[in-house]
Amino acid sequence: MDTSTLKNRYGQRIDATFHPAPNTRYLALIGHGVTGNKDRPLIKGLADQLAMRGIPALRFSFTGNGKSQGRFEDCTITSETQDLTDLLDEFSSPQRHIIYVGHSMGGAVGALVAAEEPYRIQTLVSLAGMVHTAEFFKREFGNATPGQGFMWDEPTCPLSQKAWDDALAIGDTLKAAETLTQPWLLFHGADDDVVPLSDSHAALSAATTAKIKLVERPGESHMFSELAYREIAADIADWVS
């Protein structure tokens, strides 16, 4: 699969890496969290493990992140939903079962898009998925001034007014959780101090889809452990089969 030509609706290149596997009926699209990119150990490790279990995987960086084109300051939850929708335009087909796997803010993106795309995302997977977007931004970045400060004091990740306003306007993904109908598999570390486990419980309570499961992982933090990559991939493979 040639990923060099992937672009969003604005013509910005989306950096992606494809992990081939035999079962071409499936394709897992894996999206990262806030300030992340496709080369974070969790994202790469999960793609490797899914491919080992026969599921082709495409890990990608949202525009404005990693080696994708665009400015980080222009990256918002809404812009990431657009990127994901544009990838669905590229890869969705009647013969392909799309699994979207989103970590952290990528999980919020997944819920929002899956609610609008019941026929193009067939399975949704959330890894420490963010639900309360406004609360997250206030809690994690409330001491920084939008347009001047940085996310977690990281100079390469300026906190833009656009990103702040977008997260607060969305508020949470609970309406999306109520609407989506796809099978939904959630994973959350019990010791996550970035996105609390209560976010996944809120999603579980709001969801009305007939097939949903939350896997709580004791002792795991926000980024999960290397051991978890294998077990999460195995659970996903079992879930979609």
C-alpha positions as CSV (number, residue, x, y, z in Angstrom):
1,M,0.0,0.0,0.0
2,D,1.4,3.4,-1.1
3,T,1.0,5.9,1.8
4,S,3.1,8.6,0.2
5,T,0.1,10.3,-1.5
6,L,-2.3,10.4,1.5
7,K,-3.7,13.9,2.0
8,N,-6.6,15.6,3.8
9,R,-9.2,17.7,2.2
10,Y,-6.9,20.8,2.4
11,G,-4.2,19.1,0.4
12,Q,-2.0,18.5,3.5
13,R,0.0,15.3,3.5
14,I,-0.8,12.7,6.2
15,D,2.2,10.8,7.3
16,A,1.4,7.1,7.6
17,T,3.0,3.7,7.9
18,F,1.3,0.5,6.7
19,H,1.8,-2.8,8.4
20,P,0.7,-5.5,5.9
21,A,-1.0,-8.7,7.0
22,P,-2.8,-11.6,5.2
23,N,-6.5,-10.8,6.2
24,T,-7.1,-8.0,3.7
25,R,-10.8,-8.0,4.6
26,Y,-9.8,-5.9,7.6
27,L,-7.9,-2.6,8.0
28,A,-7.1,-1.1,11.4
29,L,-6.6,2.7,11.3
30,I,-4.7,3.8,14.4
31,G,-4.8,7.4,15.6
32,H,-2.6,8.9,18.4
33,G,-3.4,11.2,21.3
34,V,-2.8,14.9,21.9
35,T,0.9,16.0,21.3
36,G,1.6,12.5,19.9
37,N,2.3,11.0,16.5
38,K,2.3,7.7,14.7
39,D,5.7,6.7,15.9
40,R,4.9,6.6,19.6
41,P,5.7,3.2,21.1
42,L,2.1,2.4,21.8
43,I,0.9,3.2,18.3
44,K,3.8,1.4,16.6
45,G,3.7,-1.6,19.0
46,L,-0.1,-2.1,18.5
47,A,0.2,-1.9,14.7
48,D,3.0,-4.6,14.8
49,Q,0.9,-6.8,17.1
50,L,-2.2,-6.5,15.0
51,A,-0.3,-7.4,11.8
52,M,1.2,-10.4,13.6
53,R,-2.4,-11.5,14.2
54,G,-3.4,-11.1,10.6
55,I,-5.0,-7.7,10.7
56,P,-3.4,-5.1,8.4
57,A,-2.8,-1.8,10.2
58,L,-2.2,1.8,9.2
59,R,-0.8,4.1,11.8
60,F,-0.9,7.8,11.0
61,S,-0.1,11.2,12.4
62,F,-2.9,13.8,12.3
63,T,-2.0,16.9,10.4
64,G,0.0,19.3,12.4
65,N,1.6,16.4,14.3
66,G,4.8,14.3,13.7
67,K,5.9,14.4,10.0
68,S,2.4,15.2,8.7
69,Q,2.0,18.6,7.1
70,G,0.3,21.5,8.8
71,R,0.9,23.6,11.9
72,F,0.5,22.2,15.4
73,E,-1.4,25.4,16.3
74,D,-4.1,24.5,13.8
75,C,-4.6,21.0,15.2
76,T,-7.9,20.6,17.0
77,I,-10.3,17.8,17.8
78,T,-12.4,18.9,14.9
79,S,-9.5,19.0,12.5
80,E,-8.6,15.5,13.5
81,T,-12.2,14.3,12.8
82,Q,-11.8,15.7,9.3
83,D,-8.5,13.9,8.8
84,L,-10.0,10.6,9.9
85,T,-13.0,11.2,7.6
86,D,-10.7,11.9,4.7
87,L,-8.9,8.6,5.4
88,L,-12.2,6.8,5.3
89,D,-12.8,8.4,1.9
90,E,-9.5,6.8,0.8
91,F,-9.8,3.3,2.3
92,S,-13.5,2.5,2.9
93,S,-15.1,0.0,0.6
94,P,-17.9,-2.6,0.8
95,Q,-15.3,-5.3,0.9
96,R,-13.3,-3.9,3.8
97,H,-14.0,-3.9,7.5
98,I,-12.6,-0.8,9.0
99,I,-11.4,-0.9,12.7
100,Y,-10.6,2.5,14.1
101,V,-8.3,2.4,17.1
102,G,-7.9,5.8,18.9
103,H,-5.7,6.6,21.9
104,S,-6.6,9.4,24.3
105,M,-7.8,12.4,22.2
106,G,-7.7,10.1,19.2
107,G,-10.3,8.1,21.1
108,A,-12.6,11.2,21.3
109,V,-12.0,11.7,17.6
110,G,-13.1,8.1,17.0
111,A,-16.3,8.3,18.9
112,L,-17.3,11.5,17.2
113,V,-16.6,10.1,13.7
114,A,-18.0,6.7,14.3
115,A,-21.3,8.3,15.4
116,E,-21.5,9.9,11.9
117,E,-20.0,7.0,10.0
118,P,-21.9,3.8,11.0
119,Y,-21.2,2.1,7.7
120,R,-17.6,3.1,7.1
121,I,-16.2,2.4,10.6
122,Q,-17.4,-1.1,11.4
123,T,-15.6,-1.5,14.8
124,L,-14.5,1.2,17.2
125,V,-11.7,0.7,19.7
126,S,-10.8,3.3,22.4
127,L,-7.5,3.2,24.3
128,A,-7.7,5.5,27.3
129,G,-10.3,7.4,25.3
130,M,-10.9,11.0,26.2
131,V,-14.6,11.7,26.8
132,H,-14.8,15.0,28.8
133,T,-12.8,17.2,26.4
134,A,-13.5,20.5,28.1
135,E,-12.6,19.1,31.5
136,F,-9.4,17.6,30.1
137,F,-8.2,20.9,28.6
138,K,-9.0,22.8,31.8
139,R,-7.4,20.2,34.0
140,E,-4.2,19.7,32.0
141,F,-3.7,23.0,30.3
142,G,-5.6,25.4,32.6
143,N,-2.4,27.1,33.9
144,A,-1.3,28.0,30.3
145,T,-2.6,31.0,28.4
146,P,-4.0,30.1,25.0
147,G,-2.0,31.7,22.3
148,Q,1.0,32.2,24.6
149,G,1.6,29.0,26.7
150,F,2.4,25.4,25.8
151,M,0.8,22.0,26.4
152,W,2.6,20.4,29.3
153,D,5.3,23.1,29.0
154,E,6.5,21.5,25.7
155,P,7.8,24.3,23.4
156,T,7.0,22.3,20.3
157,C,3.3,22.0,21.4
158,P,1.9,25.6,21.7
159,L,-1.6,25.8,23.2
160,S,-3.6,27.6,20.6
161,Q,-6.8,29.5,21.2
162,K,-8.3,27.5,18.4
163,A,-7.5,24.2,20.1
164,W,-8.8,25.5,23.5
165,D,-12.0,26.9,22.1
166,D,-12.7,23.7,20.1
167,A,-12.3,21.4,23.1
168,L,-14.5,23.5,25.2
169,A,-17.2,23.8,22.5
170,I,-17.3,20.0,22.1
171,G,-17.5,19.6,25.8
172,D,-17.7,15.8,25.8
173,T,-18.4,12.9,23.5
174,L,-21.4,11.5,25.4
175,K,-23.9,12.4,22.7
176,A,-21.8,10.5,20.2
177,A,-21.6,7.6,22.6
178,E,-25.4,7.5,22.8
179,T,-25.7,7.6,19.0
180,L,-23.1,5.2,17.6
181,T,-24.2,1.7,16.8
182,Q,-21.0,-0.2,16.0
183,P,-19.4,-2.8,18.3
184,W,-17.2,-0.8,20.7
185,L,-14.2,-2.1,22.7
186,L,-12.7,0.1,25.3
187,F,-9.4,-0.3,27.2
188,H,-8.3,1.8,30.1
189,G,-5.5,1.6,32.6
190,A,-6.6,1.7,36.2
191,D,-3.7,4.0,37.1
192,D,-4.2,6.4,34.2
193,D,-3.5,9.9,35.7
194,V,-4.0,11.8,32.3
195,V,-7.4,10.6,31.2
196,P,-9.1,9.1,34.2
197,L,-10.8,5.7,34.1
198,S,-14.1,7.5,34.9
199,D,-14.1,8.8,31.3
200,S,-14.4,5.2,29.9
201,H,-17.1,4.4,32.6
202,A,-19.0,7.5,31.4
203,A,-18.8,6.3,27.8
204,L,-20.0,2.8,28.9
205,S,-22.9,4.3,30.7
206,A,-24.0,6.5,27.9
207,A,-23.6,4.0,25.1
208,T,-26.6,2.3,23.6
209,T,-24.8,0.0,21.1
210,A,-25.7,-3.7,21.6
211,K,-22.1,-4.8,21.7
212,I,-19.7,-2.9,24.0
213,K,-17.1,-4.0,26.5
214,L,-14.7,-2.1,28.8
215,V,-11.4,-3.8,29.7
216,E,-9.8,-2.3,32.8
217,R,-6.1,-3.0,33.1
218,P,-4.8,-3.0,36.6
219,G,-1.5,-1.3,37.1
220,E,-1.5,0.3,33.6
221,S,-1.0,4.0,33.0
222,H,-2.0,6.3,30.2
223,M,0.5,4.9,27.6
224,F,0.1,1.2,28.6
225,S,3.0,-1.2,28.9
226,E,4.7,-3.2,26.2
227,L,3.1,-6.4,27.5
228,A,-0.3,-4.7,27.1
229,Y,0.3,-4.2,23.3
230,R,0.2,-7.9,22.7
231,E,-2.8,-8.5,24.9
232,I,-4.8,-5.6,23.5
233,A,-4.1,-6.7,20.0
234,A,-5.2,-10.2,20.8
235,D,-8.5,-8.9,22.4
236,I,-9.1,-6.8,19.3
237,A,-8.6,-9.7,17.0
238,D,-11.0,-11.9,19.1
239,W,-13.5,-9.0,19.2
240,V,-13.7,-8.5,15.4
241,S,-13.7,-12.3,14.7
